[in-house]
Amino acid sequence: MTSLENIYLANRKLLKRTMLNAGFISNIDEWWHYEYGTKSWANKVGAKKYFKGILEI
């Protein structure tokens, strides 16, 4: 692995850690895709409401 590839990987790990710590969920199929406040997010985190509290599960 080149040093540039190591930088890319480190940045991906930093992004994931930051987004998860902020309450987002990650998409298993797309490493760059994160969700917050969606129905999928509510199901995964156990929230009863989503989309800014407007919709209920």
TITORMAR-201217 format. One record per atom (N, C-alpha, C): residue in three letters; atom name; x, z, y. Coordinates in pm, 1 decimal. Layout:
BEGIN
<residuo->ALA | atomo->CA | c1->X | c3->Z | c2->Y>
...
end
This chain:
BEGIN
<residuo->MET | atomo->N | c1->85.1 | c3->0.0 | c2->-117.7>
<residuo->MET | atomo->CA | c1->0.0 | c3->0.0 | c2->0.0>
<residuo->MET | atomo->C | c1->89.8 | c3->0.0 | c2->124.2>
<residuo->THR | atomo->N | c1->57.3 | c3->-88.3 | c2->217.2>
<residuo->THR | atomo->CA | c1->137.9 | c3->-96.2 | c2->340.0>
<residuo->THR | atomo->C | c1->102.4 | c3->17.2 | c2->435.0>
<residuo->SER | atomo->N | c1->187.2 | c3->37.8 | c2->533.5>
<residuo->SER | atomo->CA | c1->159.2 | c3->144.5 | c2->630.6>
<residuo->SER | atomo->C | c1->32.4 | c3->113.7 | c2->710.2>
<residuo->LEU | atomo->N | c1->4.4 | c3->-13.6 | c2->733.3>
<residuo->LEU | atomo->CA | c1->-118.1 | c3->-51.7 | c2->803.0>
<residuo->LEU | atomo->C | c1->-241.2 | c3->-17.8 | c2->718.4>
<residuo->GLU | atomo->N | c1->-233.3 | c3->-41.3 | c2->589.0>
<residuo->GLU | atomo->CA | c1->-343.3 | c3->-4.7 | c2->499.1>
<residuo->GLU | atomo->C | c1->-364.1 | c3->146.3 | c2->496.0>
<residuo->ASN | atomo->N | c1->-257.1 | c3->222.1 | c2->501.0>
<residuo->ASN | atomo->CA | c1->-267.5 | c3->368.1 | c2->506.6>
<residuo->ASN | atomo->C | c1->-338.1 | c3->413.1 | c2->633.9>
<residuo->ILE | atomo->N | c1->-310.4 | c3->345.9 | c2->743.6>
<residuo->ILE | atomo->CA | c1->-377.3 | c3->378.5 | c2->870.3>
<residuo->ILE | atomo->C | c1->-526.3 | c3->348.0 | c2->859.9>
<residuo->TYR | atomo->N | c1->-560.4 | c3->232.1 | c2->802.2>
<residuo->TYR | atomo->CA | c1->-702.0 | c3->196.3 | c2->784.5>
<residuo->TYR | atomo->C | c1->-774.0 | c3->301.4 | c2->700.3>
<residuo->LEU | atomo->N | c1->-713.3 | c3->340.3 | c2->590.1>
<residuo->LEU | atomo->CA | c1->-774.2 | c3->438.4 | c2->500.8>
<residuo->LEU | atomo->C | c1->-790.0 | c3->573.9 | c2->570.1>
<residuo->ALA | atomo->N | c1->-689.2 | c3->615.1 | c2->643.1>
<residuo->ALA | atomo->CA | c1->-696.2 | c3->742.5 | c2->715.8>
<residuo->ALA | atomo->C | c1->-807.9 | c3->738.2 | c2->820.0>
<residuo->ASN | atomo->N | c1->-822.6 | c3->625.0 | c2->887.4>
<residuo->ASN | atomo->CA | c1->-928.9 | c3->612.4 | c2->987.2>
<residuo->ASN | atomo->C | c1->-1067.1 | c3->613.9 | c2->922.8>
<residuo->ARG | atomo->N | c1->-1081.7 | c3->550.3 | c2->806.3>
<residuo->ARG | atomo->CA | c1->-1208.8 | c3->553.6 | c2->733.9>
<residuo->ARG | atomo->C | c1->-1244.5 | c3->695.4 | c2->694.1>
<residuo->LYS | atomo->N | c1->-1145.5 | c3->769.6 | c2->645.8>
<residuo->LYS | atomo->CA | c1->-1168.3 | c3->909.1 | c2->606.1>
<residuo->LYS | atomo->C | c1->-1205.5 | c3->994.0 | c2->726.7>
<residuo->LEU | atomo->N | c1->-1140.7 | c3->970.9 | c2->840.0>
<residuo->LEU | atomo->CA | c1->-1172.6 | c3->1043.3 | c2->962.5>
<residuo->LEU | atomo->C | c1->-1315.4 | c3->1012.8 | c2->1007.4>
<residuo->LEU | atomo->N | c1->-1354.1 | c3->885.5 | c2->1003.6>
<residuo->LEU | atomo->CA | c1->-1490.0 | c3->847.3 | c2->1040.9>
<residuo->LEU | atomo->C | c1->-1592.3 | c3->915.3 | c2->951.1>
<residuo->LYS | atomo->N | c1->-1569.9 | c3->911.2 | c2->819.6>
<residuo->LYS | atomo->CA | c1->-1664.9 | c3->971.0 | c2->725.7>
<residuo->LYS | atomo->C | c1->-1677.2 | c3->1121.5 | c2->748.3>
<residuo->ARG | atomo->N | c1->-1565.2 | c3->1189.4 | c2->760.6>
<residuo->ARG | atomo->CA | c1->-1566.1 | c3->1334.0 | c2->781.8>
<residuo->ARG | atomo->C | c1->-1640.0 | c3->1368.8 | c2->911.4>
<residuo->THR | atomo->N | c1->-1613.0 | c3->1293.6 | c2->1016.3>
<residuo->THR | atomo->CA | c1->-1675.7 | c3->1318.4 | c2->1145.7>
<residuo->THR | atomo->C | c1->-1826.7 | c3->1295.8 | c2->1139.6>
<residuo->MET | atomo->N | c1->-1868.4 | c3->1184.8 | c2->1079.9>
<residuo->MET | atomo->CA | c1->-2010.8 | c3->1152.5 | c2->1072.7>
<residuo->MET | atomo->C | c1->-2085.8 | c3->1253.7 | c2->985.3>
<residuo->LEU | atomo->N | c1->-2029.8 | c3->1291.2 | c2->871.7>
<residuo->LEU | atomo->CA | c1->-2095.5 | c3->1388.2 | c2->784.9>
<residuo->LEU | atomo->C | c1->-2103.6 | c3->1525.1 | c2->851.9>
<residuo->ASN | atomo->N | c1->-1999.4 | c3->1564.8 | c2->922.6>
<residuo->ASN | atomo->CA | c1->-2001.2 | c3->1692.6 | c2->994.2>
<residuo->ASN | atomo->C | c1->-2103.9 | c3->1693.6 | c2->1107.5>
<residuo->ALA | atomo->N | c1->-2136.9 | c3->1575.7 | c2->1159.6>
<residuo->ALA | atomo->CA | c1->-2236.4 | c3->1564.7 | c2->1266.3>
<residuo->ALA | atomo->C | c1->-2379.1 | c3->1556.2 | c2->1211.6>
<residuo->GLY | atomo->N | c1->-2393.4 | c3->1556.9 | c2->1078.2>
<residuo->GLY | atomo->CA | c1->-2526.5 | c3->1557.1 | c2->1018.7>
<residuo->GLY | atomo->C | c1->-2576.4 | c3->1423.0 | c2->969.0>
<residuo->PHE | atomo->N | c1->-2495.7 | c3->1319.3 | c2->981.1>
<residuo->PHE | atomo->CA | c1->-2534.5 | c3->1188.3 | c2->930.5>
<residuo->PHE | atomo->C | c1->-2518.8 | c3->1185.0 | c2->778.5>
<residuo->ILE | atomo->N | c1->-2581.2 | c3->1088.2 | c2->714.1>
<residuo->ILE | atomo->CA | c1->-2557.1 | c3->1063.9 | c2->572.3>
<residuo->ILE | atomo->C | c1->-2489.9 | c3->927.5 | c2->560.0>
<residuo->SER | atomo->N | c1->-2413.9 | c3->909.8 | c2->453.4>
<residuo->SER | atomo->CA | c1->-2345.6 | c3->782.0 | c2->434.0>
<residuo->SER | atomo->C | c1->-2422.0 | c3->696.2 | c2->334.9>
<residuo->ASN | atomo->N | c1->-2402.5 | c3->567.0 | c2->347.4>
<residuo->ASN | atomo->CA | c1->-2462.1 | c3->470.1 | c2->256.9>
<residuo->ASN | atomo->C | c1->-2359.7 | c3->438.0 | c2->149.3>
<residuo->ILE | atomo->N | c1->-2398.1 | c3->455.2 | c2->24.7>
<residuo->ILE | atomo->CA | c1->-2304.7 | c3->435.3 | c2->-87.1>
<residuo->ILE | atomo->C | c1->-2254.9 | c3->291.2 | c2->-97.2>
<residuo->ASP | atomo->N | c1->-2340.9 | c3->195.6 | c2->-60.0>
<residuo->ASP | atomo->CA | c1->-2305.0 | c3->54.0 | c2->-74.9>
<residuo->ASP | atomo->C | c1->-2226.1 | c3->-1.6 | c2->43.2>
<residuo->GLU | atomo->N | c1->-2232.7 | c3->63.1 | c2->158.6>
<residuo->GLU | atomo->CA | c1->-2165.0 | c3->15.5 | c2->278.5>
<residuo->GLU | atomo->C | c1->-2093.2 | c3->132.3 | c2->345.2>
<residuo->TRP | atomo->N | c1->-1962.3 | c3->141.9 | c2->329.9>
<residuo->TRP | atomo->CA | c1->-1887.9 | c3->257.4 | c2->378.7>
<residuo->TRP | atomo->C | c1->-1901.8 | c3->275.0 | c2->529.4>
<residuo->TRP | atomo->N | c1->-1931.9 | c3->169.1 | c2->603.0>
<residuo->TRP | atomo->CA | c1->-1940.8 | c3->176.1 | c2->749.2>
<residuo->TRP | atomo->C | c1->-2080.9 | c3->210.8 | c2->799.0>
<residuo->HIS | atomo->N | c1->-2177.5 | c3->225.1 | c2->708.3>
<residuo->HIS | atomo->CA | c1->-2317.0 | c3->245.1 | c2->746.3>
<residuo->HIS | atomo->C | c1->-2354.9 | c3->392.5 | c2->731.1>
<residuo->TYR | atomo->N | c1->-2402.5 | c3->453.0 | c2->839.6>
<residuo->TYR | atomo->CA | c1->-2446.5 | c3->592.4 | c2->839.7>
<residuo->TYR | atomo->C | c1->-2587.8 | c3->599.2 | c2->895.0>
<residuo->GLU | atomo->N | c1->-2663.5 | c3->700.3 | c2->853.3>
<residuo->GLU | atomo->CA | c1->-2801.4 | c3->715.9 | c2->898.4>
<residuo->GLU | atomo->C | c1->-2826.3 | c3->857.9 | c2->945.7>
<residuo->TYR | atomo->N | c1->-2916.8 | c3->867.9 | c2->1041.2>
<residuo->TYR | atomo->CA | c1->-2960.0 | c3->998.3 | c2->1089.7>
<residuo->TYR | atomo->C | c1->-3103.6 | c3->984.4 | c2->1138.4>
<residuo->GLY | atomo->N | c1->-3190.3 | c3->1072.2 | c2->1092.7>
<residuo->GLY | atomo->CA | c1->-3328.4 | c3->1070.7 | c2->1138.2>
<residuo->GLY | atomo->C | c1->-3417.7 | c3->970.6 | c2->1069.1>
<residuo->THR | atomo->N | c1->-3367.4 | c3->904.0 | c2->966.3>
<residuo->THR | atomo->CA | c1->-3448.0 | c3->807.6 | c2->891.6>
<residuo->THR | atomo->C | c1->-3515.5 | c3->877.3 | c2->773.3>
<residuo->LYS | atomo->N | c1->-3604.1 | c3->806.9 | c2->706.1>
<residuo->LYS | atomo->CA | c1->-3670.6 | c3->863.2 | c2->589.1>
<residuo->LYS | atomo->C | c1->-3568.7 | c3->894.3 | c2->478.6>
<residuo->SER | atomo->N | c1->-3472.3 | c3->805.8 | c2->458.6>
<residuo->SER | atomo->CA | c1->-3366.7 | c3->830.8 | c2->359.1>
<residuo->SER | atomo->C | c1->-3288.0 | c3->955.8 | c2->393.1>
<residuo->TRP | atomo->N | c1->-3255.6 | c3->971.0 | c2->520.1>
<residuo->TRP | atomo->CA | c1->-3183.5 | c3->1089.4 | c2->566.7>
<residuo->TRP | atomo->C | c1->-3264.6 | c3->1214.7 | c2->538.3>
<residuo->ALA | atomo->N | c1->-3396.2 | c3->1212.8 | c2->571.9>
<residuo->ALA | atomo->CA | c1->-3482.9 | c3->1329.2 | c2->551.1>
<residuo->ALA | atomo->C | c1->-3489.6 | c3->1366.9 | c2->403.8>
<residuo->ASN | atomo->N | c1->-3502.0 | c3->1267.2 | c2->316.8>
<residuo->ASN | atomo->CA | c1->-3506.1 | c3->1294.1 | c2->173.1>
<residuo->ASN | atomo->C | c1->-3376.9 | c3->1357.3 | c2->124.2>
<residuo->LYS | atomo->N | c1->-3264.7 | c3->1305.8 | c2->171.2>
<residuo->LYS | atomo->CA | c1->-3135.6 | c3->1355.6 | c2->123.8>
<residuo->LYS | atomo->C | c1->-3105.3 | c3->1496.6 | c2->174.4>
<residuo->VAL | atomo->N | c1->-3140.9 | c3->1526.8 | c2->298.7>
<residuo->VAL | atomo->CA | c1->-3108.8 | c3->1659.1 | c2->354.4>
<residuo->VAL | atomo->C | c1->-3221.9 | c3->1759.0 | c2->336.1>
<residuo->GLY | atomo->N | c1->-3335.5 | c3->1713.4 | c2->283.0>
<residuo->GLY | atomo->CA | c1->-3447.1 | c3->1803.4 | c2->257.9>
<residuo->GLY | atomo->C | c1->-3532.2 | c3->1833.6 | c2->380.3>
<residuo->ALA | atomo->N | c1->-3525.8 | c3->1746.2 | c2->481.0>
<residuo->ALA | atomo->CA | c1->-3607.0 | c3->1766.4 | c2->601.2>
<residuo->ALA | atomo->C | c1->-3751.1 | c3->1722.9 | c2->574.6>
<residuo->LYS | atomo->N | c1->-3844.5 | c3->1791.9 | c2->632.1>
<residuo->LYS | atomo->CA | c1->-3985.2 | c3->1756.9 | c2->614.4>
<residuo->LYS | atomo->C | c1->-4031.1 | c3->1653.0 | c2->717.4>
<residuo->LYS | atomo->N | c1->-3957.0 | c3->1641.4 | c2->827.6>
<residuo->LYS | atomo->CA | c1->-3990.5 | c3->1544.3 | c2->931.6>
<residuo->LYS | atomo->C | c1->-3869.0 | c3->1456.9 | c2->960.4>
<residuo->TYR | atomo->N | c1->-3897.2 | c3->1336.6 | c2->1008.6>
<residuo->TYR | atomo->CA | c1->-3788.7 | c3->1246.8 | c2->1045.5>
<residuo->TYR | atomo->C | c1->-3831.6 | c3->1162.3 | c2->1165.2>
<residuo->PHE | atomo->N | c1->-3744.9 | c3->1078.7 | c2->1213.1>
<residuo->PHE | atomo->CA | c1->-3765.8 | c3->997.5 | c2->1332.2>
<residuo->PHE | atomo->C | c1->-3807.5 | c3->1084.6 | c2->1449.8>
<residuo->LYS | atomo->N | c1->-3716.9 | c3->1173.8 | c2->1488.3>
<residuo->LYS | atomo->CA | c1->-3735.4 | c3->1264.5 | c2->1602.4>
<residuo->LYS | atomo->C | c1->-3856.4 | c3->1356.4 | c2->1583.6>
<residuo->GLY | atomo->N | c1->-3889.4 | c3->1388.0 | c2->1458.7>
<residuo->GLY | atomo->CA | c1->-3999.0 | c3->1480.2 | c2->1430.5>
<residuo->GLY | atomo->C | c1->-4136.5 | c3->1418.2 | c2->1437.6>
<residuo->ILE | atomo->N | c1->-4142.7 | c3->1289.2 | c2->1459.7>
<residuo->ILE | atomo->CA | c1->-4272.2 | c3->1221.7 | c2->1473.3>
<residuo->ILE | atomo->C | c1->-4338.3 | c3->1197.9 | c2->1338.6>
<residuo->LEU | atomo->N | c1->-4261.2 | c3->1161.2 | c2->1238.5>
<residuo->LEU | atomo->CA | c1->-4315.0 | c3->1127.2 | c2->1106.9>
<residuo->LEU | atomo->C | c1->-4287.9 | c3->1238.9 | c2->1007.2>
<residuo->GLU | atomo->N | c1->-4378.7 | c3->1257.3 | c2->915.3>
<residuo->GLU | atomo->CA | c1->-4362.9 | c3->1359.4 | c2->811.8>
<residuo->GLU | atomo->C | c1->-4356.6 | c3->1294.1 | c2->674.4>
<residuo->ILE | atomo->N | c1->-4287.5 | c3->1361.6 | c2->585.8>
<residuo->ILE | atomo->CA | c1->-4275.6 | c3->1313.0 | c2->448.6>
<residuo->ILE | atomo->C | c1->-4398.3 | c3->1354.1 | c2->371.3>
end
